[in-house]
Amino acid sequence: MRACAGAPKCCRHGRKTENNLSFDYTPFTVSVFPIQQEPGLWFANYMISEYRDGVERVVANVSMRHVTHGSETKAKQAARYAGNRAVAYLRHQSNALRRANPSTPGA
């Protein structure tokens, strides 16, 4: 594999970066909020925001009250996993829309 200029290791060419973060750009961000319902009973909440054309907007704010967890950490993990899955779906929808309407700016 060839090396990227300016980076000793690059994820785009099958190598891990120094901090193991992926640099795959997405306009979506996931914020995770574990909420303690009562002592020892947590549920997950996540918010998805999209940044486009200089403006950030909330795309989804989801409370996962139907699933409770015994710790804050497990609630955070569940929210992060669900939020990332939702972002993957949104990215897929956004890419499909762009392919269907290539002349649409900012879609």
DSSP file (Angstrom, degrees, kcal/mol; ACC not computed):
  #  RESIDUE AA STRUCTURE BP1 BP2  ACC     N-H-->O    O-->H-N    N-H-->O    O-->H-N    TCO  KAPPA ALPHA  PHI   PSI    X-CA   Y-CA   Z-CA
    1    1 A M              0   0    0      0, 0.0     2,-0.2     0, 0.0    12,-0.0   0.000 360.0 360.0 360.0 145.9    0.0    0.0    0.0
    2    2 A R        -     0   0    0      1,-0.1     2,-0.3    11,-0.0    11,-0.0  -0.576 360.0-119.7 -88.6 154.1    1.2    3.5   -0.7
    3    3 A A        -     0   0    0     -2,-0.2     2,-0.2     6,-0.1     6,-0.1  -0.649  22.2-120.9 -91.5 147.1    1.5    6.1    2.0
    4    4 A C    >   -     0   0    0      3,-0.4     3,-1.2    -2,-0.3     2,-0.3  -0.599  33.1-104.1 -82.5 146.6   -0.4    9.4    2.0
    5    5 A A  T 3  S+     0   0    0     -2,-0.2    -1,-0.1     1,-0.2     0, 0.0  -0.542 103.5  11.6 -69.8 132.2    1.6   12.6    2.1
    6    6 A G  T 3  S+     0   0    0     -2,-0.3    -1,-0.2     1,-0.1    -2,-0.0   0.398 114.1  81.9  85.0  -3.6    1.6   14.2    5.5
    7    7 A A    <   -     0   0    0     -3,-1.2    -3,-0.4     1,-0.1     3,-0.1  -0.977  61.1-155.5-137.9 124.2    0.2   11.3    7.4
    8    8 A P  S    S+     0   0    0      0, 0.0     2,-0.4     0, 0.0    -1,-0.1   0.838  89.9  21.6 -66.9 -31.4    2.2    8.3    8.6
    9    9 A K  S    S-     0   0    0     -6,-0.1     2,-0.4     6,-0.1     9,-0.3  -1.000  72.9-167.0-137.2 139.3   -0.9    6.0    8.6
   10   10 A C    > > -     0   0    0     -2,-0.4     5,-1.9     7,-0.1     3,-0.8  -0.987  19.9-153.4-133.7 130.0   -4.1    6.6    6.6
   11   11 A C  G > 5S+     0   0    0     -2,-0.4     3,-1.5     1,-0.2    -1,-0.1   0.761  93.1  68.3 -71.4 -24.5   -7.5    4.9    7.0
   12   12 A R  G 3 5S+     0   0    0      1,-0.3    -1,-0.2     2,-0.1     4,-0.1   0.781 102.2  46.4 -66.7 -24.4   -8.4    5.5    3.3
   13   13 A H  G < 5S-     0   0    0     -3,-0.8    -1,-0.3     2,-0.2    -2,-0.1   0.003 130.6 -88.6-108.1  28.4   -5.7    3.1    2.2
   14   14 A G  T < 5S+     0   0    0     -3,-1.5     2,-0.3     1,-0.3    -3,-0.2   0.575  94.1 112.8  83.2   9.4   -6.5    0.3    4.6
   15   15 A R      < -     0   0    0     -5,-1.9    -1,-0.3     1,-0.0     2,-0.2  -0.826  66.9-113.3-113.5 154.5   -4.3    1.5    7.5
   16   16 A K        -     0   0    0     -2,-0.3     2,-0.1    -3,-0.1     6,-0.1  -0.552  28.2-121.9 -83.2 149.4   -5.3    2.9   10.8
   17   17 A T    >   -     0   0    0      4,-0.3     3,-1.0    -2,-0.2    -7,-0.1  -0.341  33.8 -98.9 -79.6 171.1   -4.7    6.4   11.8
   18   18 A E  T 3  S+     0   0    0     -9,-0.3    -1,-0.1     1,-0.3    -8,-0.1   0.851 126.2  35.6 -61.2 -34.8   -2.6    7.3   14.8
   19   19 A N  T 3  S-     0   0    0      2,-0.1    -1,-0.3     0, 0.0     3,-0.1   0.305 109.7-119.3-103.1   9.1   -5.7    7.8   17.0
   20   20 A N    <   +     0   0    0     -3,-1.0     2,-0.3     1,-0.2    -2,-0.1   0.705  66.3 139.8  62.3  24.1   -7.8    5.1   15.3
   21   21 A L        -     0   0    0      2,-0.0     2,-0.3     1,-0.0    -4,-0.3  -0.757  50.9-128.1 -95.8 145.2  -10.4    7.6   14.1
   22   22 A S        -     0   0    0     -2,-0.3    -6,-0.0    -3,-0.1   -12,-0.0  -0.724   6.9-154.4 -89.0 140.9  -12.0    7.3   10.7
   23   23 A F        +     0   0    0     -2,-0.3     2,-0.7     2,-0.1    -1,-0.1   0.011  44.3 139.4-103.8  26.9  -12.0   10.4    8.5
   24   24 A D        -     0   0    0      1,-0.1     2,-0.1   -13,-0.0    -2,-0.1  -0.627  54.0-129.0 -72.0 111.9  -15.1    9.4    6.5
   25   25 A Y        +     0   0    0     -2,-0.7    -2,-0.1     2,-0.0    -1,-0.1  -0.374  36.6 165.2 -69.7 137.7  -16.9   12.8    6.2
   26   26 A T        -     0   0    0     -2,-0.1    61,-0.0     2,-0.1    65,-0.0  -0.975  37.7-141.5-146.5 141.0  -20.6   12.9    7.2
   27   27 A P  S    S+     0   0    0      0, 0.0    24,-2.6     0, 0.0     2,-0.3   0.515  79.9  90.3 -78.3  -2.1  -22.7   16.0    7.8
   28   28 A F  E     -A   50   0A   0     22,-0.2     2,-0.3    59,-0.1    22,-0.2  -0.733  54.4-171.9 -99.0 141.9  -24.4   14.2   10.6
   29   29 A T  E     -A   49   0A   0     20,-2.4    20,-2.4    -2,-0.3     2,-0.5  -0.969  12.7-144.8-127.4 149.2  -23.4   14.1   14.3
   30   30 A V  E     -A   48   0A   0     -2,-0.3     2,-0.4    18,-0.2    18,-0.2  -0.956   9.6-166.4-115.3 126.6  -24.8   12.0   17.1
   31   31 A S  E     -A   47   0A   0     16,-2.8    16,-2.4    -2,-0.5     2,-0.4  -0.938  11.6-150.8-110.2 135.8  -25.1   13.3   20.7
   32   32 A V  E     +A   46   0A   0     -2,-0.4    14,-0.2    14,-0.2    44,-0.1  -0.900  15.6 178.9-114.4 132.5  -25.8   10.8   23.4
   33   33 A F  E     -A   45   0A   0     12,-3.5    12,-0.6    -2,-0.4     2,-0.3  -0.874  11.7-160.0-133.3 100.0  -27.7   11.6   26.7
   34   34 A P  E     -A   44   0A   0      0, 0.0     2,-0.5     0, 0.0    10,-0.2  -0.626  14.7-156.6 -76.0 139.1  -28.2    8.8   29.2
   35   35 A I  E     -A   43   0A   0      8,-2.9     8,-2.4    -2,-0.3     2,-0.8  -0.968  11.2-137.3-122.7 130.4  -31.1    9.6   31.5
   36   36 A Q  E     -A   42   0A   0     -2,-0.5     6,-0.2     6,-0.2     8,-0.0  -0.764  18.1-177.5 -89.0 115.0  -31.5    8.1   35.0
   37   37 A Q  E    S-     0   0A   0      4,-2.5    -1,-0.2    -2,-0.8     5,-0.2   0.883  72.4 -22.8 -78.2 -40.6  -35.1    7.2   35.5
   38   38 A E  E >  S-A   41   0A   0      3,-1.3     3,-2.6     0, 0.0    -1,-0.3  -0.932 100.9 -52.3-157.8 168.4  -34.6    6.1   39.1
   39   39 A P  T 3  S+     0   0    0      0, 0.0     3,-0.1     0, 0.0    -3,-0.0  -0.262 128.6   4.2 -54.4 123.4  -31.6    4.9   41.0
   40   40 A G  T 3  S+     0   0    0      1,-0.1     2,-0.5    30,-0.0    -4,-0.0   0.535 110.2 100.9  80.8   7.6  -30.0    2.0   39.0
   41   41 A L  E <   +A   38   0A   0     -3,-2.6    -4,-2.5    27,-0.0    -3,-1.3  -0.944  46.5 171.3-131.2 111.3  -32.4    2.4   36.0
   42   42 A W  E     -AB  36  69A   0     27,-3.1    27,-3.3    -2,-0.5     2,-0.3  -0.852  13.7-167.9-118.6 149.4  -31.2    4.2   32.9
   43   43 A F  E     -AB  35  68A   0     -8,-2.4    -8,-2.9    -2,-0.3     2,-0.3  -0.950  24.5-114.0-132.0 161.0  -32.5    4.7   29.5
   44   44 A A  E     -AB  34  64A   0     20,-0.7    20,-3.5    23,-0.5     2,-0.4  -0.645  25.3-178.3 -98.3 147.3  -30.8    6.1   26.4
   45   45 A N  E     -AB  33  63A   0    -12,-0.6   -12,-3.5    -2,-0.3     2,-0.3  -0.994   6.6-179.7-138.9 135.2  -31.5    9.3   24.5
   46   46 A Y  E     -AB  32  62A   0     16,-2.6    16,-3.1    -2,-0.4     2,-0.4  -0.981  13.0-156.5-137.3 154.0  -29.8   10.5   21.3
   47   47 A M  E     -AB  31  61A   0    -16,-2.4   -16,-2.8    -2,-0.3     2,-0.5  -0.991   6.8-154.3-128.0 133.9  -30.0   13.5   19.0
   48   48 A I  E     -AB  30  60A   0     12,-2.9    11,-3.1    -2,-0.4    12,-1.7  -0.938  14.2-174.0-109.8 127.0  -28.9   13.6   15.4
   49   49 A S  E     -AB  29  58A   0    -20,-2.4   -20,-2.4    -2,-0.5     2,-0.4  -0.886  10.6-151.7-117.2 150.8  -27.9   16.9   13.9
   50   50 A E  E     -AB  28  57A   0      7,-2.8     7,-2.5    -2,-0.3     2,-0.6  -0.984   2.4-155.3-122.9 134.2  -27.0   17.7   10.3
   51   51 A Y  E     + B   0  56A   0    -24,-2.6     2,-0.3    -2,-0.4     5,-0.2  -0.939  30.4 150.0-109.7 115.9  -24.7   20.5    9.3
   52   52 A R  E >   + B   0  55A   0      3,-2.7     3,-1.7    -2,-0.6    -2,-0.1  -0.991  61.4   0.4-148.5 138.0  -25.3   21.8    5.8
   53   53 A D  T 3  S-     0   0    0     -2,-0.3     3,-0.1     1,-0.3    -1,-0.1   0.836 128.7 -55.3  55.7  37.8  -24.9   25.2    4.1
   54   54 A G  T 3  S+     0   0    0      1,-0.2     2,-0.4    -3,-0.0    -1,-0.3   0.556 118.3 103.9  78.2   8.1  -23.5   26.8    7.2
   55   55 A V  E <   -B   52   0A   0     -3,-1.7    -3,-2.7     2,-0.0     2,-0.5  -0.975  57.3-149.9-127.6 136.2  -26.5   25.8    9.3
   56   56 A E  E     +B   51   0A   0     -2,-0.4     2,-0.4    -5,-0.2    -5,-0.2  -0.890  20.9 179.3-102.1 132.8  -26.9   23.0   11.9
   57   57 A R  E     -B   50   0A   0     -7,-2.5    -7,-2.8    -2,-0.5     2,-0.5  -0.979  31.9-114.5-133.2 148.3  -30.4   21.5   12.3
   58   58 A V  E     +B   49   0A   0     -2,-0.4    -9,-0.3    -9,-0.2     3,-0.1  -0.686  29.0 178.7 -80.8 123.9  -31.7   18.8   14.5
   59   59 A V  E     +     0   0A   0    -11,-3.1     2,-0.3    -2,-0.5   -10,-0.2   0.823  66.7   2.0 -92.8 -39.0  -32.8   15.8   12.4
   60   60 A A  E     -B   48   0A   0    -12,-1.7   -12,-2.9     2,-0.0     2,-0.4  -0.995  46.9-169.4-152.1 143.9  -34.0   13.5   15.2
   61   61 A N  E     -B   47   0A   0     -2,-0.3     2,-0.5   -14,-0.2   -14,-0.2  -0.921  25.5-176.7-133.1 107.4  -34.3   13.5   19.0
   62   62 A V  E     -B   46   0A   0    -16,-3.1   -16,-2.6    -2,-0.4     2,-0.5  -0.909  18.6-163.5-118.8 127.4  -35.0   10.0   20.2
   63   63 A S  E     -B   45   0A   0     -2,-0.5     2,-0.9   -18,-0.2     3,-0.3  -0.941   8.7-157.1-105.1 125.2  -35.7    8.7   23.7
   64   64 A M  E >   +B   44   0A   0    -20,-3.5     3,-1.3    -2,-0.5   -20,-0.7  -0.482  36.6 147.5 -99.3  62.2  -35.3    4.9   24.0
   65   65 A R  E 3   +     0   0A   0     -2,-0.9    -1,-0.2     1,-0.2   -20,-0.1   0.695  60.2  73.1 -70.5 -18.5  -37.5    4.5   27.1
   66   66 A H  E 3  S+     0   0A   0     -3,-0.3     2,-0.5     1,-0.1    -1,-0.2   0.663  98.0  51.1 -71.9 -14.7  -38.7    1.1   25.9
   67   67 A V  E <  S-     0   0A   0     -3,-1.3   -23,-0.5   -23,-0.1     2,-0.3  -0.984  73.3-168.4-125.4 121.9  -35.3   -0.3   26.8
   68   68 A T  E     -B   43   0A   0     -2,-0.5     2,-0.3   -25,-0.1   -25,-0.2  -0.779   3.5-156.4-109.6 156.7  -33.8    0.3   30.3
   69   69 A H  E     -B   42   0A   0    -27,-3.3   -27,-3.1    -2,-0.3     6,-0.0  -0.900  22.4-131.9-130.6 155.8  -30.3   -0.4   31.4
   70   70 A G  S    S+     0   0    0     -2,-0.3     2,-0.3   -29,-0.2     3,-0.1   0.544  88.9  35.6 -85.1  -8.2  -28.6   -1.0   34.8
   71   71 A S  S  > S-     0   0    0    -29,-0.1     4,-1.7     1,-0.1     5,-0.1  -0.978  74.7-122.4-145.0 157.5  -25.8    1.5   34.3
   72   72 A E  H  > S+     0   0    0     -2,-0.3     4,-2.4     1,-0.2     5,-0.2   0.880 112.1  56.6 -62.6 -39.6  -25.1    4.8   32.6
   73   73 A T  H  > S+     0   0    0      1,-0.2     4,-2.5     2,-0.2    -1,-0.2   0.912 106.3  48.0 -61.8 -44.5  -22.4    3.2   30.5
   74   74 A K  H  > S+     0   0    0      1,-0.2     4,-2.3     2,-0.2    -1,-0.2   0.872 111.1  51.4 -66.5 -35.8  -24.7    0.6   29.0
   75   75 A A  H  X S+     0   0    0     -4,-1.7     4,-2.3     2,-0.2    -2,-0.2   0.909 110.4  49.1 -65.9 -41.3  -27.3    3.3   28.2
   76   76 A K  H  X S+     0   0    0     -4,-2.4     4,-2.8     2,-0.2    -2,-0.2   0.921 111.1  49.8 -61.8 -44.5  -24.6    5.4   26.5
   77   77 A Q  H  X S+     0   0    0     -4,-2.5     4,-2.5     1,-0.2    -2,-0.2   0.911 111.4  48.6 -62.1 -42.6  -23.5    2.4   24.4
   78   78 A A  H  X S+     0   0    0     -4,-2.3     4,-2.5     2,-0.2     5,-0.2   0.911 113.2  47.0 -64.6 -42.3  -27.0    1.6   23.4
   79   79 A A  H  X S+     0   0    0     -4,-2.3     4,-2.8     2,-0.2     5,-0.2   0.914 112.5  49.4 -65.9 -42.8  -27.7    5.2   22.4
   80   80 A R  H  X S+     0   0    0     -4,-2.8     4,-2.5     2,-0.2    -2,-0.2   0.922 113.1  47.1 -62.1 -44.8  -24.4    5.5   20.5
   81   81 A Y  H  X S+     0   0    0     -4,-2.5     4,-2.1    -5,-0.2    -2,-0.2   0.942 115.3  44.7 -62.7 -48.5  -25.1    2.3   18.6
   82   82 A A  H  X S+     0   0    0     -4,-2.5     4,-2.2     1,-0.2    -2,-0.2   0.906 114.3  49.7 -64.8 -41.2  -28.7    3.2   17.7
   83   83 A G  H  X S+     0   0    0     -4,-2.8     4,-2.3    -5,-0.2    -1,-0.2   0.905 110.5  49.3 -63.9 -41.9  -27.7    6.7   16.7
   84   84 A N  H  X S+     0   0    0     -4,-2.5     4,-2.2    -5,-0.2    -1,-0.2   0.876 110.4  50.9 -66.1 -37.1  -24.9    5.5   14.5
   85   85 A R  H  X S+     0   0    0     -4,-2.1     4,-1.9     2,-0.2    -1,-0.2   0.913 110.4  49.5 -64.6 -41.9  -27.3    3.0   12.8
   86   86 A A  H  X S+     0   0    0     -4,-2.2     4,-2.5     1,-0.2    -2,-0.2   0.894 110.0  50.7 -64.4 -40.0  -29.8    5.8   12.2
   87   87 A V  H  X S+     0   0    0     -4,-2.3     4,-2.9     2,-0.2     5,-0.2   0.896 107.2  54.0 -64.5 -40.1  -27.0    8.0   10.7
   88   88 A A  H  X S+     0   0    0     -4,-2.2     4,-2.0     1,-0.2    -1,-0.2   0.910 110.6  47.1 -59.7 -41.4  -26.0    5.2    8.4
   89   89 A Y  H  X S+     0   0    0     -4,-1.9     4,-2.4     2,-0.2    -2,-0.2   0.923 112.3  49.1 -65.3 -44.7  -29.6    5.0    7.2
   90   90 A L  H  X S+     0   0    0     -4,-2.5     4,-2.7     1,-0.2    -2,-0.2   0.892 110.4  50.8 -63.0 -40.1  -29.8    8.7    6.7
   91   91 A R  H  X S+     0   0    0     -4,-2.9     4,-2.6     2,-0.2    -1,-0.2   0.908 109.9  50.4 -63.3 -41.1  -26.5    8.8    4.8
   92   92 A H  H  X S+     0   0    0     -4,-2.0     4,-2.3    -5,-0.2    -2,-0.2   0.927 112.5  46.6 -62.0 -45.0  -27.8    6.0    2.5
   93   93 A Q  H  X S+     0   0    0     -4,-2.4     4,-2.2     2,-0.2    -2,-0.2   0.908 112.7  50.0 -63.5 -42.1  -31.0    7.9    1.9
   94   94 A S  H  X S+     0   0    0     -4,-2.7     4,-2.1     1,-0.2    -2,-0.2   0.906 111.8  47.5 -63.9 -42.9  -29.1   11.2    1.2
   95   95 A N  H  X S+     0   0    0     -4,-2.6     4,-2.1     2,-0.2    -1,-0.2   0.890 111.2  51.1 -66.3 -39.5  -26.8    9.4   -1.3
   96   96 A A  H  X S+     0   0    0     -4,-2.3     4,-2.0     1,-0.2    -2,-0.2   0.897 110.2  49.7 -64.9 -39.3  -29.7    7.8   -3.1
   97   97 A L  H  X S+     0   0    0     -4,-2.2     4,-2.1     2,-0.2    -2,-0.2   0.899 109.9  51.1 -64.9 -41.0  -31.4   11.1   -3.4
   98   98 A R  H  < S+     0   0    0     -4,-2.1    -2,-0.2     9,-0.2    -1,-0.2   0.886 110.9  48.2 -63.8 -39.0  -28.2   12.7   -4.8
   99   99 A R  H  < S+     0   0    0     -4,-2.1    -1,-0.2     1,-0.2    -2,-0.2   0.869 113.0  47.9 -69.2 -35.3  -27.9    9.9   -7.4
  100  100 A A  H  < S+     0   0    0     -4,-2.0    -2,-0.2     1,-0.3    -1,-0.2   0.833 125.2  29.2 -74.1 -31.9  -31.5   10.3   -8.4
  101  101 A N    ><  +     0   0    0     -4,-2.1     3,-1.7    -5,-0.1    -1,-0.3  -0.644  67.3 166.6-127.3  73.6  -31.3   14.1   -8.7
  102  102 A P  T 3  S+     0   0    0      0, 0.0    -1,-0.1     0, 0.0    -2,-0.1   0.734  75.9  56.7 -65.1 -20.6  -27.8   15.0   -9.6
  103  103 A S  T 3  S+     0   0    0      2,-0.1    -5,-0.1     4,-0.0    -2,-0.0   0.536  79.5 106.1 -87.7  -5.1  -28.7   18.6  -10.5
  104  104 A T  S X  S-     0   0    0     -3,-1.7     3,-1.0    -6,-0.2     2,-0.2  -0.639  70.3-134.4 -77.1 116.8  -30.1   19.4   -7.1
  105  105 A P  T 3  S+     0   0    0      0, 0.0    -2,-0.1     0, 0.0    -1,-0.0  -0.504  80.9   4.0 -74.1 138.5  -27.7   21.6   -5.2
  106  106 A G  T 3         0   0    0     -2,-0.2    -8,-0.1     1,-0.1    -2,-0.0   0.530 360.0 360.0  72.7   7.0  -26.9   20.7   -1.6
  107  107 A A    <         0   0    0     -3,-1.0    -9,-0.2    -6,-0.2   -10,-0.1   0.479 360.0 360.0 -84.6 360.0  -29.0   17.5   -1.6
